């Protein structure tokens, strides 16, 4: 992998995605995403004007936590 390609992958994980995209990634409703944020299961979103976004990396971290719980690695 070339140096430029590696940088693009890193930047991609830092990308902010809307809560609707988070819901699609997790295959849950937007309201369920909002509940998970309120419960502290997902991090608080970054506000950009009226938009709420999450770093893609934090969404993947949430998924990894769920996998760890599933595998008993808490």
C-alpha positions in Angstrom: 0.0 0.0 0.0 1.4 3.4 -1.0 1.8 6.1 1.5 -0.9 8.2 -0.1 -3.4 5.3 0.0 -2.7 4.8 3.7 -3.4 8.5 4.4 -6.7 8.2 2.5 -7.8 5.3 4.7 -6.9 7.2 7.9 -8.8 10.3 6.7 -11.8 8.2 5.8 -12.1 6.9 9.4 -12.0 10.6 10.6 -14.8 11.4 8.2 -18.0 12.7 9.8 -21.2 11.0 8.9 -24.8 12.0 9.6 -27.0 10.2 12.1 -29.1 8.8 9.2 -25.9 7.2 7.8 -25.1 5.8 11.3 -28.6 4.3 11.5 -28.1 2.7 8.1 -24.6 1.3 9.0 -26.0 -0.2 12.2 -29.3 -1.3 10.5 -31.4 0.5 13.2 -33.8 3.4 13.1 -32.7 7.0 13.5 -34.7 7.2 16.7 -32.7 4.2 18.1 -29.5 6.0 17.2 -30.7 9.0 19.2 -31.7 6.7 22.1 -28.2 5.2 22.1 -26.6 8.6 22.2 -28.9 9.7 25.0 -28.0 6.5 27.0 -24.3 7.1 26.4 -23.9 4.0 24.3 -22.8 6.1 21.3 -20.8 9.2 21.7 -22.3 12.7 21.6 -22.4 13.9 18.0 -20.4 16.8 16.6 -22.7 19.7 15.8 -22.1 21.6 12.5 -24.8 24.2 12.4 -28.0 22.3 12.8 -26.5 19.0 11.6 -25.4 16.3 14.0 -22.6 14.0 12.8 -20.4 11.3 14.3 -16.9 10.4 13.3 -17.0 7.1 11.3 -14.2 5.8 13.5 -16.4 6.1 16.6 -19.2 4.2 14.9 -16.7 1.4 14.2 -15.5 1.5 17.8 -19.1 1.0 18.9 -19.4 -2.0 16.6 -16.2 -3.4 18.0 -17.5 -3.0 21.6 -20.6 -5.0 20.6 -18.5 -7.7 19.1 -16.3 -7.9 22.2 -19.4 -8.3 24.4 -20.7 -11.0 22.1 -17.4 -12.8 22.3 -17.2 -12.4 26.1 -14.1 -10.2 25.9 -15.6 -7.3 27.8 
